[in-house]
């Protein structure tokens, strides 16, 4: 029973971290899309989101790069042009 409680708590904690990351990604995308931030600031924001994701989920760089980075790169390309996308890689 104790193991079940620990497992449930661990799953709930992971779910909380996933929700937190999703919210931060959505807010970041909204700010980039709807405000006058420049490319350098937008890139810095994406880097900050990636660092947060890796603090929440250590060792999961590949998961972030496969799930969230393409969305963020598409947004940067749409907002700032394809030239910016060529320069923006994985940090």
N, C-alpha and C positions, 0 to 999 in steps of 0.2 A: 504494500500500500504506500509506503514511503517513497519507493521508486516511481510509482505512478504519479504521485504528487509532484516530485521533482521534474519528471518528464513533462507533465502538464504545465508547470511553471516555466520551464525552459521554452516550451513551444509558445506560450503566451508572451514571453519576453521577446522571442524572435519575431513574432507577429507584430508586436509593438514597434520594434526596430524597422521592420519592413514598411509599416504604415508611415512612420516618421520619414524614412527615406523617400517614399513616394510623394509625400506632401512637399518635401523640400525640392524635389525634382520638378514637380508641377509649379510651385511658386517661382522657382528660378526660370523655368520656361516662360511663364507669364510675364515676369519682369523683363526678360530679354525681348519678347515679342511685342510688348505693349508700351514700352518706355523708350526713351532716347539714349539708352546706354550705348557707349561706343564698343567697337569690336574688342579692344583690349580688355575693357571691363567685363564684357560678356564672357570672354575666354577665361578671365580670372574667376568669374562666378562658377563656370563649369568645373574648373580645377578645384575650387572650394567644395563643390558638391561631391566630386570624386573622392577628395580627402575625407569628407564626412562619411561617405559610403564605406571607405576602407577602415575607418575607426569603428563604425557600427558592425562591419563584417570583415574582420582581418583575414587576409589571405584570399579574398574573393575578387581580386582585380579583374580576372577574366569574366566573371559573371557581370560585373558592372560594365565592362567594355562591350559585352555582347547584348546586354539588355538596355542600358540607358544611354551609353555613348552614341550609338547611331541616331537616336532621337535628337540628342543635343547637337550633334554635328549637322543634321538636316536643318534644324532650326537656325544654326549659325549660317549655313549656306543660303537658306531662304532669306534670311534677314540681311546678311552682309555680302552676299554674292559667292559664287563658286570658288573664286580665288582664295577666299578666306578658308574654305574647307581644305584645300590642298595643304595649307600651312598648319592645320590643326590636327595633331595626332594624339596619341595616347601619351599622357604625362608619366 
